[in-house]
Amino acid sequence: MAYRAMKETIDKKVYSSLSRVYGSLTNQVIYKILTPSKRHYLRVNTYLITRGELIDMLKERYPEYNIEPDPYIEDALYIVVKGPYKIPIVEKKIIVDKYAAESIMLGAPLYAPGVIKYSRFKAGEEVNIVAPNGRIVALAETIVDSSKLLYMKKGVVVKNIISTYKLPPIREMEEYKRGLIYPQGLPSIIVSHIVSPTPGESILDCCASPGGKTSHLIQLSQGLARIVSIDRSMKKIGEIIRTLKRLHLPRTNLFLVGDARYINIDIGGIVFDKIIIDPPCTGLGVRPKISIDVRGRDIENSKTYQKQFIKPAVQILRQNGLLVYSTCTLTFEENEEVSLYALRQGLISIEVDIPYADKVYIGDLIAYRFSPITYDMPGYYISVFKKKPS
């Protein structure tokens, strides 16, 4: 897609927000967002297996892929993404939602819930898998008749023949089912290493579903840190529980159903040694995207919402306690602006060693950005604080 065409399809306020950070590189960043990183990261569940053992296992099972350890993060490995490939055009189509399209683009199978519209087809026919914006992401072979789709609530509809990019089907892998791996972006993996949980520490994981950071904290502390995971609904808490069960991790943490914006009220006089705030955001750094459909008002609403987590968290953080704020988005409003607000709530920005990140200084704020351009990372943001002594 030409840079000019990309600019015209994106909300003007969103483009302006990205330009505030990336300037003349904005179009390059947008192009990168629409493509996957060449390194697809997995977190090794070192509670069950060593990284070396897992890499040997994966290389034996998937010899056609380049699978390597990350040189800086000891429980991270990556699979080199293949492609892009040219997709042959055929007559029949299945239109899928954008979430399904983004997975299928990387070679994942198509499950029935992702289907929006389709041509009539018989099992064994070739079809194109098409995103809602018309982008063709794969050529596939149907494994059911189209007449069955009316009644299918789950199950695989097609098998991939050629996708735009190619990875092993992560969630179908035996290693995934055994709990040996957790699919997680490298910056998100790094957050838990910054927290560096130790036995006996009390740690609060806000907005914790689906349990990536909670499970990593348990893994790193061998289940000996006291972790509280909070999210807004039983459905979200259920996702965390299922994550811990699949990874065969000890269930030593406490689950809270509630809104972390009111955590200071809900838990009374309890204080924490460390807190993670990874709130809902516009997700502009998640790669690959089929399209960028975020609007300017989404950024403003998200920023306002994110700020509401800071002050309650500061109130229940012990003196000199650690708070890590992170997002998977790219805008100044949701990242640096929220962090500058945090400085006004009694926090001090601290400097830490973070590989792959671009360091940003704004007054007393030190922030870390993972750029789709620099090191071909997903877009991600981290800022690290300590609470001022009283």
Buried (B, 14 or more C-beta within 10 A) or exposed (E): EEEEEBBEEBBEBBBBBBBEBBEEBBBBBBBBBBBBBBBBBBBBBBBBBEBEEBBEBBEEEBEEBEBEBBEEBEBBBBBEBBBEBEBEEBEBBBBBBBEBBBBBBBBBBBBBBBBBEBBEBEEEBBBBBBBBEEBBBBBBBBBBEBEBBEEBEEEBBBEBBBBBBBBBBBEEBEBBEBBBBBEBBBBBBBBBBBBBBEEEBBBBBBBBBBBBBBBBBBBBBBBBBBBBBBBBEEEBBBBBBEBBEBBEBEEBBEBBEBBBBEBBEBBEEEBBBBBBBBBBBBBBBBBBBBBBBBBBEBBBEBBEBBBEBBBBBBBBBEEEBBBBBBBBBBBBBBBBBBBBBBBEBBBBBEEBEBBBBBEBEBEEBBBBBBBBBEBBBBBBBBBBBBBEEE
